[in-house]
Amino acid sequence: MDTLTEDVLKSSEIEGEKLDRGQVRSSIARRLGIEIAGLTTADRNVVGVVEMMLDATLALRPAANSATPCSIWHAALCPTGRSGMSRINVGAWRDDKKGPMQVVSGPIGRDRVHYEAPVAARLREK
């Protein structure tokens, strides 16, 4: 439990998300069927992150295919179909209609690009 909780918390921190430790622990316990007294209720975004992380680390099945990130993980991470004010096409590969996907920080106009993804056409299965 402790290791899984830390994995979820630290992975989320890398993305700039600070999750509540109690909610993460509670969601993991429920997902694994562990009964612990006094579990807190987890927000749906915490539940989504926990579902995705546990699926990626504990699932005993063949290597992931395109259906895994698009349908299961994407839907778990984006249950409302939105990211802030932006609509997300959940369960579909991204396109480059609005330019390349980038990880940025800083104020608009003075932002810093930390990562720019490969062009979307490279994501398609052959």
Secondary structure, 3 states (H helix, E strand, C coil): CHHHHHHHHHHHHHCCCCCCHHHHHHHHHHHHCCCCCCCCCCCHHHHHHHHHHHHHHHCCCCCCCCHHHHHHHHHHHCCCCEECCEECCCCCCCCCCCCCCEEEECCCCCCEEEEECCCHHHHCCC
